[in-house]
Amino acid sequence: MSEANRDSCDFCRAAPTVRGYLCKNFSLNGIPIFSKSSGMWMACQRCAELVNAGEWSALAERAYQSFAEAFEVAPHEAAAVRAQFSELVTQFVVHWRIES
């Protein structure tokens, strides 16, 4: 994700990005997020604020809402797609290499 497009937020797709978070690689639905063992996860101002505050549910919901608006998620698919964004944020948290 991040390596291919550093100009938009990896959570919600907003531009510009203001912060990168070093993250160990992980897979989502069997697909690796980065092409190497780690990479930079880019965030816009609002998503960076949510990350820094540890507001994981709000971050997942923001990412979901952005995706749903861009790709017209059908109502009957909303719960499953929302769960995928929740899992994505959970995996980010687990693999984020917090700077000291």
Helices and strands as residue ranges (DSSP letters): E 19-24, E 27-28, E 31-32, E 38-43, H 45-53, H 56-71, G 75-77, H 78-95
